[in-house]
């Protein structure tokens, strides 16, 4: 199972990862984005490439 890490220090809460993820791994909680369904990640790497501040890493 892939390990998804979202660096809160870099994240600007643009929500691009939420919109691009086909598996619903990310969600908005309050005023921030969180990894909520890590087990659903298929390591497509779409979120990694789409994040404008390189706040996401996915390790297989």
C-alpha positions, 0 to 999 in steps of 0.5 A: 500500500502506498504511503501518502504524505502531505507536508503541512508546512508547504501546503497552501490549501489550494485543494488541487489534490482533492480535485485531481485524485480519482480515489478520494484520498484527500478531503477538506477538513475545516480550513485545511486539506488532509489525507483521509483515505490513504488505503485507497491510493493507487499511486497514480502520482497525479497529486504529486505532479499537480501540487504547485508547491510540491507538498505531496509525496507518495512512496510505494 
